[in-house]
Amino acid sequence: MRTQDRGKNPGEKPREIWGREISLRCLATDRTLAGPQANPSCSLKSPTMGEEGGGRSCGTTRELQKLKQQAMEYYRENDVPRRLEELLNSTFYLQPADVYGHLANCFSKLAKPPTICKVVGRNVLDGLGLPTLQVEIFCTIQNFSKNICSVVISTHFEVHENALPEQAEAEEVERSEAVSTAVQWVNKTITEELRGIAPSNQAEVDQVLRTFFESKVQEEKERRQLEKGLEDQTIAIPSPPPPPPPARKKGQRQGRTDTLTEKPILPPEPVEPVLSGSMAIGAVSLAVAKTSAMLDNNPLYLNIALLKHPQEQPTKLTIPLLMVSLVSCGKSSPGKLNLMKEVICIPHPGLTAKQGVEMLLEIQKHINKTIEMPPPPKTETKKGHDGNKRSQQPITGKMSHLGCLTINYDTIEQPLLLIEGICANLGLDLGTNLHLAINCAAHELIDYSRGKYEVMTGTYKNAAEMVDLYGDLISRFPSIIALIDPFRKEDSEQWDSIYNALGSRCYIIAGTTSKSISKLLEDGNISIPKSSGLIIKHTNQTTMSDLVQITNLLDSKKHIAVFGSTEGESSDDSLVDLAIGLGVRFIKLGGLSRGERVTKYNRLFTIEEELVQKGALGFNEEHTFFSLHEEAEKATVAGGPPELLEPIFPTEVMEGSAKA
């Protein structure tokens, strides 16, 4: 390197050493051009060559000059001379030990931002060995295609452990077709539509996916209309005559029926259609969000938080309160009790997630010991008398797909008394250190032939009686602060009744009974059925933008949001990042067993530790219950502030029950 440039003093700064003219000369040398035209031996006329060779040499020289001129224009258009000059000067000042490493880092910052070049869909297995969708995102980074990340989305299908063979086979075929269709969508149209889009532009990606999905919905609608038209052209078959009225029971008077005083139940509403392959939309949207986070060296939860708060990055993030399933006594359990598909424990808001799980693991160990204990000896009873028959039956348990034990209990009180007794033995105050929630899954209990809910084998309750049952249950066990799906979605009157009766004492949450996120956003109404909050899940065509919108809507209506896992989960732990980034109140991951569920709890612990180290961990508030007046709801719809009742704390309910 020369110590001074032409016409410059020796003491001048290195900026003058590397002038722009020299930079251009370096960039326009013969060696800059690749191929035979850049061979220096062809740039000048050889003295031994003849006139013909000399002519070719002159032609080559003119071509070379033209290429040099094009090179200089190309570099000027891309601002290469100026940037190279600045880079060389800064490198001389810094004099890094690894010169080329420094140059590589500087050049990488000048590179174009990554863009999506390929999206790949694959058929993989979830935690139950059932097919689901995996999506991988490839991006063009510095002219090379790189695999950035992959995600696995869970299907929306429920797991029916005691399903009939025909039903199980039909669902298996439907699931397989849904996954295959999703794989085709991803590998054909979606990868073409997203090519060239920056993964950081989540709104554009979700809009492309939404437009694609709407076109598929329209195609399906046209296909069904065509099929219906073809059916209408066929000869109509006369409908069979209505069946004769049922015969009267012996001794029953004419004109009198058993259901004279009971209001008939409404028939089930048509199942909300799910377009086969729709899981491709949700999976790709999540994969792009994760890709953007990884390229920015950010965790996914922070990327989601920035989507929800685009104006200002939140300084604190809270870990959602855990809803951990401990036992299952639902319809598929071997005992008589059907009402409690999940008995859920909620650690106190003041505990960290890790502390809460450690406490619940101790409770779970004692539950396991209870199951392993031999039953007490039977006592002699008269034939036809129950005696202590229920207490003498051995308590058995098996691990369910929800990650908790399925236990054979016969009464509603038994699982609650079990947990209550274990907490007392451990020195825990049920109602202070932890609370309970019940997933009733009422839609699984309805017997349409009787028009009642089968809460226990052989025990049926109509909708009005169910309201009384829940009221009595909450009064006897005030540590229960949430009821999930206490009724079918069709029983809107009973939803209103139980909300008005218990809404100031516990959360009334709609899970399966709620509409899909897409439908909720389309209608803009989250008050049907009337509830304290909703369980939201990332399935089917739900995009990241949809999740942000639905949580904003829930926040604006003072509803709580529970981010829930599906019944058939995978080992993908992105669900936890979504829940934290969206700022939901609760997260429902199932039990503390099965790898696909435990991996999510481990991710929760990791994020909690990261937030603690960064000083960005927020604190959860105590449980409070608000019951909206009808007038307040109308004011909210009209745009006015809702008039809320005084908040009630669970500890106040417990103290009141103790005094009573």
Helices and strands as residue ranges (DSSP letters): G 14-16, H 20-27, G 30-32, G 36-38, G 40-42, H 51-77, H 80-94, H 99-110, E 115-125, E 131-141, E 144-153, H 165-185, I 186-190, H 191-194, H 202-233, H 279-295, H 300-308, E 321-329, E 340-347, H 353-372, H 389-392, E 397-399, E 405-407, H 413-425, E 434-439, G 442-444, E 446-447, E 452-456, E 459-461, H 463-476, E 480-484, H 492-502, E 507-510, H 517-523, E 533-536, H 544-556, E 560-564, H 574-582, E 586-590, H 595-614, H 630-638, H 650-659
